[in-house]
Amino acid sequence: MQQGQRLKEATEGQIFQTGSKIGGPFKIGKPVYQEKRMKLFNEIYQRQKAELEAKEKTPITVTLKDGKKIECKKWVTTPMMIAVGINKKLAENMVAAKVIYDSLFDKNFVDVDHDDQQQQESSLTLKPDYLIWDLSRPLEGDCQLELLSFDDKNGKEVFWHSSSHILGSALEEVYGCHLCIGPAIDGGFFYDCYIGDYKVTQNDYVKIEKAAQDLVASKQEFQRAVLTKDECLELFGTNPFKRQLITNKIPEGAMTTAYKCGNLIDLCTGPHLPNTGYVKAFQVTKNSAAYWLGKNTNDDLQRVYGISFPSKKLLDEYIQIQKELALRDHRNVGKKQNLYLFHQLSPGSAFFYPNGAHIYNTLMNFLRRQYYIRGYQEVISPNIFNAQLWKISGHYDKYKENLFFINMGEEGEYGLKPMNCPGHCLMFDMIQHSYRDLPVRFADFGVLHRNEVHGALSGLTRVRRFQQDDAHIFCRMDQIQEEIKSCLEFLSYIYSLFGFEFKLYLSTRPEKFLGTKEVWDNAEYQLEQGLKKFGKHFEVNPGDGAFYGPKIDVKLYDAYKREHQCGTIQLDFNLPERFNLQYRASEDEQEVQKDKEQVHNEQVQVAQEIIDVARKASHHSDTENISNPTQQQTTEIPAEEKVLQEQNVKQQKQKKQKQSQQQQQQQQQQQQIKQKLPEEIIESGSSQGLSQHELNKVIHEKKYELGYHHLKAGFARPVIVHRAILGSLERMIAILTEQCGGKWPFWLSPKQLLLCPVSAYYKDVAEKISARLRLEGYTVFTDDSDQTLAKKVRNSQIQYYNFIGVIGQEEVSGGVIDIRDCEKNTRIGKLTIPQLCKFFESLKPPKSNVEVEIHKHDDSHLKLNDELQEKMFLEGDGYSVGKRDFDEFAKIKDIDPILQNLIRWHKYMTHLTKQDQAPEKVQQQEEQVEQKQE
């Protein structure tokens, strides 16, 4: 069982919808079903309460977190009693308990609202499985116990899950609705309900909150009861949505649980707060439409979101943060700063304007440089593939609804790629690799498309068209550990640039997995060792790995402590098997020759099978046309027909003789067939009616089919490491927009410097300086309006420029620019262009450990690089840019400033060399003159 999961048995089957709509007609009114439901629940609850009192109260030992042991009674002592015994004030702040039983009792309960399943244990050394327990529920055996407050992650989930029941009760009181599902989520909770055609609006929030506050004020207890399937159906007989959940998810003979608070009774495995009075602050935050089971062909539901806290102060802080986040909302900032917009004619696809495109491209170029340093190779793969690719990879069956498909007529079905990994497998497969070549690191910024449901689209965080910093590392098993460590260091460096914190989770083997337990154990060990080498604390998430391999989940936290899932590192044994990826593990010449013969024979076999299938199909169709007689008559056969039948019998005998002769000939030709090339057999197949396209398609399919789980002698199968750091660039830009609030760091900013001439007289000078700085790769603009200098400075701050440069007579005379920091509203000073470039260079991201290591033994190069910042251009007076400068730098100015410096260094050294050689040339000329005179 996964750590922290509620106690439940694995769900059997899925929820099946027999019809598109089950809600039926609905009229808002009082919930008349509550009285009958309450009566049934109370009977069950009182019966089980009596059964509990009759149980034998044997002594048990409870061990607290600090190691203290407390003697308690089974079926009597609750975590709340223990908390009160420790400290009454402490007990008031606790919301649930974490319990680890020495021996787990047998009774499990179906969780109707979730699809979670029990997971197999991993080979890793894990902490004992724990359960989250109600404070008011008696303990059932010897255990370890830890009390949880609202500050604990599990404590928050319990608190907000209980609050969702309060919200559900309020919705029943206000509308008399059919409740559906109401879980706790990150940052609160929601409840889905069926109210017919009625639409919830913000005007309804007050009465919903009033009903919730009445329930909170009454301090209603959360009462738990164990139910059979029949009891559930009887309790929720008037709710078609609950009935469907019960019918589909509770096996016959299984048990589940329900909780009651006030007039609400709902299916739930808990745990919950002791009573509703623990919720001191409650607020409805928003509402939206939803579909039953998430399918747009099912009933329309109303979804109401809420938030709650154990104190009014925490709610006030939350409201203040939400106001700040609303101002930072990436959709608003993007529109205000002219970064990106959306249009209804291309939903889910962002239009990036120049400023947004600058951020987009800067992120990619920065990663490209890191790729080059870290040994990645950027590749470009097609955007559209034949659907056969997704069938081979397994995505066709699992993600078909999320793929965009195009019918190409005779060529079949094609689709826009939603991920890069299958294409990279083809790229790896098309070139034979040796073990010496590995690891092969393919990086790809290719455009991806996923057919997200229209209602799920949300700004840049959920789109249909996007790009990823996607990479796939093809490596050997013995290389996994070092590759994982390298990926984590890369990830840590990138996140540190933006001030992100992150946590690491090692997700291990799930219940259903590909491959053998031994391979998984080794892979998990490699990941664990890679994480330990990296040195950052990580937690194990048992059973949450992908079916094709274990993975490292990375939870990223922004300045407001919001959690984001961006980066991931996954091991994959599945795709190498499906695509029959192999690399040469031996360099022995005999093995190589043996492999070549084996490959040739397999290709011949595949091509011959294709032709045989085509022949059989053709023969079958012919015999069907011939041997499809009409219903025979019972009348006598004429004499002429008898003669014909006798002739047919003779012909059949002759055919059999010919067939035996042909079989002998075929046996003789078998050896000759093996010597034929596959291309020759394909040509033979073409002459028998098979098109070249059909032959190539079938031979391509057969290759992976025959190669599945098959390795050639002397070859081994690589492991794929799926690696993303930023993840979707669109999503990351949305996160960064809200993290920065539109105040972009200098190296990423689309508005780095605004030049402000004090009058139109200095406009030309400003334009020359702007051209000079753009040549260095900086984003520079000129404000040549007639506004006052103070107004220009104010506008630059409102538009989130990083710096402003003032140019007047004094600055022109001194060959400097007066630089001011817009965000801090402070004056940097008067700098020459070389000084300004050096200052801007210092604001770029710090070098990574990899870069520092490379330059560690080359201090002289670094010093030289600093000196080159001071060198003037080949032409010009310090402001103007000459033709030679453009000729020298036009092709490389967008690649890398360091490369520009190397060009300067070359020119500068050439100049010094010429100076050193000049006296020697003069002396040689003088000697030559003297020799002539003599």
Phi, psi and omega in degrees: 000138182290145180300134173082357179283153175290155180288118182198163176261158183300136180290136179258118174079179181249173177273120181254131180261113182284328178230166183285332181229135178232352185293318180075182180295147184216141177228128181296134179183189179291144180286088185290342182283350187293323185296313180295318181298318181296320181296314179298316182296317182298323178297314180294318183296315181293323178295316181288331177294320178293321178297322179294318180294334181277350181291154180287128185264081181274155179291144174224160179246128179247124180257122181278173184298326181277004179095351180292138181253137181235132176276126183227183178240133177295139180069007179236304185289133177247160174303329179294320178299318179294319180297317179296323179294331178282306182195125183295323178293321177299317182300326182293334183265356180271148182237339181196180180225149173256123187236134173240108181279143177296322175222124186285130178290164193278331191287119176247156184230141180287131175269102187291330186270000184224160177254010183298145179233154175297148184242152175288150179289147178269167178284345181291153177282112186246162171288155178301149179293140180239161177239145173268126194239144174296140177297331185263004182266129181299145178284154190238017178167177175300136186199168167258140187226136175229127179278139184244135176258180179297334181291337179284146181301314178293327177296318177299318181298317178298315182299313183284332175293318176296322180293329177294327175293323176296318177297317179299319177299318179297320180295321176297318181294321184281317188247342188067033190280170170267114178284147181246272181226139181219086183267166166278142179229174176297119178085028175136222185196169173210167173221131173268138179215154179257120181233031181067231181268359183288140179247124177290138177233174179296337178294340180276346187301320185298314182287330176292315179296324179296316179295322179293317181294327176296320179292320179296316183295330182280353178050053180288135179286150170269112182254135185251137177222145177266132188234147169276172179297318180295320178296322177298314181297325179288320180296320186248036183297335182267356182252104183296333182285317176294322179299320180294320176298315182296313183297320186272333190250345180256111178295158177297133180087352180275167181238155171218184182229158175223155178237146177240134168218118185066229179271355182272134170231128184217144175296128183188142176268356178070199359280176181221170176295159176300319177204168185291343182292346178294338181274106183267342181216128184222135180212137171278128187259321181193174175215160179202171174273158178208169177241145175297128183063013177076011181253131185288354176269353181267186184297145173281129179243164172250129181249124180244127181260151177212170176219149180211158182213160177279003176206153179293329180298317180295324177293319178298318178296320179298316181298319180295318178296320180296325177295317178295320179294326178297321177292330181268359182311126187298334178290322178286316180295319179300321179288319182294320182266006178058047180267309183203151178219169179235156180224143183295339179281351174216069184297140178080009179233121185276143171261108181269120177277174186310316181295317178292321179296326178298315179296315180303308183290326179296319177299315181294317181293324177297316179293323179301318179296318178294322176302313183298320181291323188265010173085018174273154177240117180284134180235164176234123182241160183298157177270338185232138182225157171295144183301340178301328179300317183285335175289320178296317183285340182095357181284336186299314183285326186270328187234023184303322182294338182261007180255146173269120182250151179228130177274118183256025177069236183297331181285349177095203185266132177239159180217149173285136187291133175264349177205165187264343191299317179298321178296322178292329176296319177297319181295319178294322186287331185286345179237129179287131182245147173260163177299338178289336183282338186278146003281145171257121185247104178265125175245142187212126174258026185301151179286131181243151179228133174226134185276074178289147177299138186304320182291342180271348182294136183208098177054224178270352184280337176219104186231172177258331178244127182201171175230150181237155168274068191272137176214146177230124183254117177265113188219171175275163180300323183285353180260351186302313186304311182291324179294320179297314179300316180296319179297319180293321177295319177299313180298316181298319180297314182296314182295327181294332180296332183255003179076024180274141167260155180210157176236151183246139179228126177267110182264123190257189191303127177278179181295316178255120185216159178264139176097190183261159179298324181296317179296318179296317180301318180294317181296317179295322177297317179298317178296317180299316180292322176299318177295319180293322177296323179296323171098353180268144180301141176220158178245151178267131179246086190296137173075008184255011177289165176287159183294341183262356179166160176290164183210165174248114176272137182243115177261119184259141182236128181272191184297338180258017176062022175280141183269136177227142175257105182238299183278154176203148174227117186231141172265140185226116173259348188285306183297319176302326177290311184297323181264005179052046180286136182215153171226152183287122180260358181223146178249012180293131185296321179296319178296318180300313180296320178298319178296318180299316179296321181295316179298316180300314181296321178296318179296318178298317181297317180298311182297321180293322178299321180299313182294320180297318178298318180295321179296313180299318179297318180294316180295321180296317180294324179293314181294328177295320180293325183278310187264056176232061187290156175285172183299127184290145180269155180270000180283167181290149180275131179296160182297323181296320181292327177298318178299318179297319179298318178298320177297321179297322179297317178298318180296321179296322177297317179298320179297318180298319178298316179297319180298319178296321177296319179296322179298319177297320179295319180297320178297322179292329184273354183303317181294324179293322180299322182296335181275347181287151175278151179304325181297323180294320180292323178298319177298321178297320178294323179297323180291345180262015173104355178273129179286157179301321181297317180295318179298312181296322181295313182292318180294328177292316179295316182298326183302312183283331179292313179290328183280352184296126182060022181237128177244137175287154179298134180083006181242158177225162182260133179282165170253141178258131171255111174279128185221125173223142180249300176282336187073221176295126178297326178298311180298318180296321178295324176297316179296316180294323179301316181282330176295316183273343184064026181088353179265087188286143174299151189307313186293340182256347190291138173278356181225079185278322185213135174243118178272130183237097173291138183291340177207169181297339182297331184258011181297316182298320178298318179298321180294321178295318178295319179300316179296320181297317182285327175295328176298330178279354177098012181263151179269107187234136178231161181238130175263099182256025179287172181269008181290161179290161181299320180298321179292321178297319179297317180296318179296322180295326178289319179295324182273007175060044167287148177285315182221158175234139180241121182265134181233117177223194183298317182297319181291320180295316180298321182271356181065039182227173174232137178274107187260134177231146178272116184291318184291314181276348181056046179234159181265126179281316180134181180265119186235144170286169181298313177300321178294320179295318179297321179293322178295314178296323179298327181289344181269356178286164182304144177296153180293145177285167179300327179296316180293319179298319180297320180297320185267002187301323183258023183224051181299326181298322179295319180296318178297317179299321180298320177295319180295327182293337178297336182274348185285144179282170176286174184292328178227169175105165183256016182108335177246312184282155180246124183274168181298320181299327178297313179296321180297322184280324191251353186301321186278342186242358186294336180266001184269300187194122178303327181296325178295323176299319180295325178295323177297316178299317181301317179300313180297318182294316180294323176298319179297315180295321179299317179297322179295319180294327183278340184302310180300323180295321179294320179298316180296320178296319180296319179296319180296320179296320179295317180297320180296319179296317181298321179294000000 
